[in-house]
Amino acid sequence: MSSNMRPLREIRYVLTGLGNIGRTLLELLSAREEPYAERYGVALRCVGVADSSGAAYDAAGLDPALVAAIKRERRGVSALPQHDPDLSAAALVAEADADLLFEATPTSLADGQPGLDIVRAALRSGKDAVLASKGPLVLAYAELAALSDSGGNLTRPRMRFSGAVGGALPTINFGRRDLAGAVIERAELVVNGTTQVILGEMAAGRSFEQAMAIAQAQGIVEPDPTLDVDGWDAACKLVIFANAVLGQPATLADLRVVGIRDVSAEQLQAAQHAGGRVSLVALATRQAQGRYELSVGPVALGPEHPLARLSSQEMGLVITSDLGGRSTLASLEDGPVGTCQAMIRDLLELYGPRRG
């Protein structure tokens, strides 16, 4: 240990969900243990993991690089010697000697499971939670906020979810922290990478099927691709944004949602020839009574619009507020790494040196 290294604080964590995001997160945390210890004073120890094949726990610590390697070989947690066939993911989270849950299971819009019960188990057992999965937040935001500091009680476990809305794009953080004290008048969010790629590739002359294959090769498509192309992934993110940033209780039933299936090559090429592009935009517009109208749909963005300058692999937002004027952010990401970076920034917000 160098003489200028910060005093280390051990953070014991459980990770549920080992798809592209979960596996990549383990690889990143394993590779960056030393710099994170030196710069932020945190020593990370993975004590539990769970995927669709089962759960494994070791109080002394699991090898995150080994777990990631097993997943790259298309095997599951059941291949680990610590696998417990009688242990569910929710029970693992509730019973583990751990500080933090990383939640990255696939989204279910029907019931929010298995992520919803997993997050409930973490918060009810006093553990902080960092979510990449959207389902629990979309279907039970008010309940989870009440169980955590998101409901205003700072003595409760902390819940962060910046990776659930736009990957590395700091959508939630910017709206809650950087525009604090301002009234948001209009928010335009391009936060679905799959449709950005598909629409961009189709504008270049490829078929829908060819464009989808390119997006899938990048590892950004939801396990159920209809969530992307029919607009529901973007709608989920807008629901979370409305609840967490706008302070407006919202569900999917409150949104008008249109996907990209009916966007024609002619529309895409016309927008491109005019110097703009077509993007799937999640839109919140403040009405006279103070509530927001919420919608998701494809929009032909003119060349003067900041979001028209996004490339096919970029996501971005434009937020107009009374005090901040027009603010624009964009993020160019490589597959699941951006979402993992958001989960890591949530981790370091909770446990880094600014938190003592």
N, C-alpha and C positions, 0 to 999 in steps of 0.2 A: 504494500500500500504506500503510495506516495505521501510525502509529508503534508501536501496541501489537499488531500482527499477529504471530503466531508465525512463526518461521523455517519456510519451506515445505519439505516433503519430497515429491518427485514420486512418485506411485504409478501405474505403468503397468499397465493391466489389459486382459484379453481377456474378452469376454462370449460364451458359447455358449448359444443358445436365445433367440429373439426373439418369443415369444408374448406374452400379456398381461403376464406378469411381467417378462420381459427388456426389452420395449419400455418399460414403465412405469419400470423401474429406470433406463434411459438418460435418460428425460425428467427424472426426479428429480435424477439426478447432474448433468445439464446445467444445470438451473435453480438448483442450490445450490452451484455451484463456489465462489463468493466467500464465502458464510458458512462453508462447510466449511474453506476455506483460513484464514479469520480465526480461527475457533474451535478448529479441530483441527490446523491446520498441515499439511494435506495438499493437494497439487495433483494432481488426478486427470486422467489422460490415457488415453483409450481408443485402443488401438493395433490391436485386432483384434476382429472379430465373425464369427459363423457362425450360419446357420440351415439349414433343409432345402434351400434353393436354392444354398448354397455358402458360401465363406469369403472374407474380405477382410482384408488386413493393410497397415498403413502405419506405419512406425517413427516418423514425424513426428507421427502422431496422426490419427485419424478424427474427424469432427464427430458427436458422439452425438446432437445434436438432428436432424441430417439423417438419420441412420440411423433414428431413431424416426419421423420424418415419412414416410420411405419405407415403413416397416412399417404405418403408419396408412393409407397408400394401398393396402394389401394387395399390395405388391410385396415382393421379397425382397432379400437381400444381393447377389444377382446383378445388381441394378440399380446398384450402386455402381461407380464407375470403378476402384476398387482390387480388385474381385473377381478372384480367381484360380481358374479352373475346375479346376486340377490340385491345389488345396490342400484337404485334408480338415480337418475341425474338430480332430481329434486332432493332426494334423501342425501346424496353426496354433498350437495350445497348446504343443506341444513345442518348436517352433522360434522362437516370438516372443520378442523382447526385452521381457519383461514381468515384473512382480513377482507378479501375482495373476490367478487365474481366477475369474470369476463363472460358475457353471454353472446353467442354467435350462432345459435341454432337457426335453421331455415324458418322463414316467416309463414305462419298460417293465419289467413284472414278469417277463417271460420271460427276459431276459438282461441287464437293466440298461443296455442300449445306447440311444443312443450315449454317454450320460453316463458310463458306467463307464470306457470307454477314454479319454475326455476327461480325467476326473479322474486316472486313472493317469498319463497323459502329463504333466499339470501337476506332480504330486508327484514323479515320477521325474526331471523336469527342474529340480527345485528351486524350483518356484513354489508359493506359498500358494494355497489353494482355499477359496472360499465357495460352498456349495451350497444351492440351493432344491430341486433334484430329489432325489427319494427313492430311485429305483431302485438307484443305485450303493451307497447305504448299506444298503439292505435286503438286497441280494444279496451284498455283499462288504464288510461293515463291518470284519471282522477284517483283511482284506488292506489296505484303505485306512488303517485305524488304524496298522498296522505301517509303512506308507509315510510316515506323518505324525506330528505330535506327539501325536495322540490315542492312540497306543500307548504313550506315556510317555517317548519319546525326544525331548527338547526341542531337539535339534540338527537335527531333520528339519523339512521344510516344515510349515506349520501348516494345519489343516483345521477349518473352522467350518461349521455347518449348522443354526443355530437357526431359519431360515426354512423348513426342511423339516418341522417339527413344530408346526403351529398358527399359521403366519404370524407376526404381531406378538406373539402370546402367548409370553412367554419361558419356554417349557416346559423346554427343554434347559438354558438358563442358570440357571433357578431350581433345578432339580433338582441340577445339578452344583456350582454356586457357592453359592447361598444356603442350601442344605441340606447343605453339606459337613460331614462329621463326624456326621451323624444317620443313623439307619437308617430307610429308608422302609418303612412297614408296608403302606400301601395307596395306590394312585394311581388316580384316576378322571379320565379325560381326555375332554373333548368337543372334538375337534380337527378335525372335518370340517364346514366351513361349509355345504356343499351340503345335507347331510341336515338340518342345523338349519333351513335355510330351507324345505326341502320339508316336513318334519314340522310346522313352525309354520304354513305356509300351508294344509296339509291340515287341521290342527286348526281353522282359521278357515273351513273349508267348501269349499276349492278341491280340484279333482281332482289326482291325482298328476301328470298331464301339464301342467296349469296351473302347479302348484308348480315343476316342473322348468323350465318356460319362464322363470319369475321368477328362479330361481337362475342360469340361463344368461345372462339379461340383465344380471346383476350381474357376470359375468365370473369366477365362482368355480368353475365346474364343470370337472372334469378333461376333457381331450380325449376320453377314453373314459369316459362317464358311469357305466358299470357299476362302475368303481373306487370311486365315491362310494356309490352306492345299495346295492351288495352288500357294503359294509363293508371293502373292501380298502385304500382310502386310509387309513382310520383304523387298520387293521391294520399297514400299513407304518409309520405313525408310532409305533405301540406297539412294533414291533420295534426301531426306532431308539432309542426311549426306554429300552427294556430293555438294549440293548447299551451305550449311552452314559451313562445315568444310574444304572441299577440294577446295572450291571456283570455282567449275565447274558447270555451268548451266546444269541441267539435268532434264529430264522428264522420265516417265515410258517407253516411246517409245525408250529410249536410252539403256535400259537394256535387257539382255537375262534372261528370268525368267522360271524356272522349279520348279514345286511343288513336293510334297512327295507322290502323289497317286501311282506312279509306283515303289516305294521302296518296295522290297520284304522282307518277314521274313528271307529268307536265307541270304540276304545282311546284314540285321541288326545283325543277329546272328554271321555271319562271322566276322564282325567288332568287335563285343563284344568279341568273342573268341580270337581275335588277341590283345586284351587289349585296343581297342579304341571304337569308336561309330560312328554312322551316325548322322549328324546334318544338318539342313538347314542353309547354310552359304551365307550371303550377302558379296560379294567380290568386292573390288576396287583395281586395280593394275595399278600403274603408268607406262605409256609407254614412249618410248624414246623421243617423242615430248612434253612430259609434261602433256598430257591428261591422264585420267584414263579410263580403261576398266571396265565396271560395269556389274555384273551378280549376279543372285541368283539361288541356286540349292542345292540339297542334296550332301553332301561330306562325304566319308568314311575317318574319321580322325584317323591316326595311334596313337599308345600309346605315341609317343614322342611329339605329338601336345598338347599345353596347353588346347585347347578347348575340347579335348577328355576327359579331367578330369571333365568336367561339369556333374552334375547330371541332372536328367530329369526335375527338377524344376529350374535349373539355366540358366541364360543367360550370355553371356560374349563376350569379344572382344580381338583381338590381333592386335596391330598396330605396324608396323615397319617403323621407320623414320630415316633420316640420322643423326640426333643429339641425339635422344632419344633411339636408338636401338630398341629392341623389348619390347613392353609394353603390359601387360596382365591385364585385369580386369574381375571380375566375380561378379554376384549378384544373391543371392538366395531370391526369393520373395514369398509372400503369397497373391495370388490373386491380387486385384486392389490396394493394399496398397502401393506397390512400385511406381506405377505411381503417386499416390497421394503425396508420399514423394517428388518426383521430382517436382511436382507443388508447393509444399510448399517451397522447396529450391529455386525455381525461385522467388517466392514471397519474400522470405527473402533476396535474392540477390538484388532485386529491392528496398526494403524498410527497410532492417535491418540496424544495427548501422554502418556498413561499408559504407553505402550510406548517412550517416549523418542524 
